């Protein structure tokens, strides 16, 4: 249970360190780069065997698959930063977590994992929540619904990446897979920064490194929690706990009060997430 609580806290801190970059009008590309630099260092320290390259089929698979994972993770972070600026941290977190619908869909198509009755109910509730959120737009802080959809997609693809690795990859070298993923993420982020914005300040570096701490520990503590607790407990608690804490901290720290429509829509989607993870 301690690992689960730490994963929830890491997810909450992660969202708000990203938000600080946008509030201070920082270089999101530089912050993203140094986020992954920190994640590389931490993943290297956490590796049981300090091996830079596994010259085995499983090692090659982990390295190859980390390319797709890195692309999705960098896209997820960059669009999440934009989405936080446009729509606020609570909406970004809600839609990012809602991305679990994507691995659910692909599991149905590719692996013939038929959804349960409760998951079908969850999908229906999600549709209701999204429709409700996208109507009556005057009573909302949302300025870019398209960014919410993008965050939903990339969030789902990140989850699907880890699901695929869990099925086809070697769990014994999962730290190596994360290490490769973070190195490639840092390389992609460096290219993006050079192309988009080369002006780097000390604040960008510090906020990036600060974001890298919770970003790494989300994955680390989630893996530990899943090893200690049933999946049907971990995923609902992780989704709902993070969303609720982000909403609470957004009011307390940034004094941004959600509208009635946003509160209602968030509540609807929270209920959907519980049904989807039962």
Secondary structure, 3 states (H helix, E strand, C coil): CHHHHHHHHHHHHHHHHHHHHHHCCCCHHHHHHHHHHHHHHHHHHHCCCCCCCCCCHHHHHHHHHHHHHHHHHHHHHHHHHHHHHHHCHHHHHHHHHHCHHHHHHHHHHHHCCCCCHHHHHHHHHHHHHHHHHCCCCCCCCCCCHHHHHHHHHHHHHHHHHHHHHHHHCCHHHHHHHHHHHHHHHHHHHHHHHHHHCCCCCHHHHHHHHHHHHHHHHHHHHHHHHHHHCCHHHHHHHHHHHHHHHHHHHHHHHHCCCCCHHHHHHHHHHHHHHHHHHC
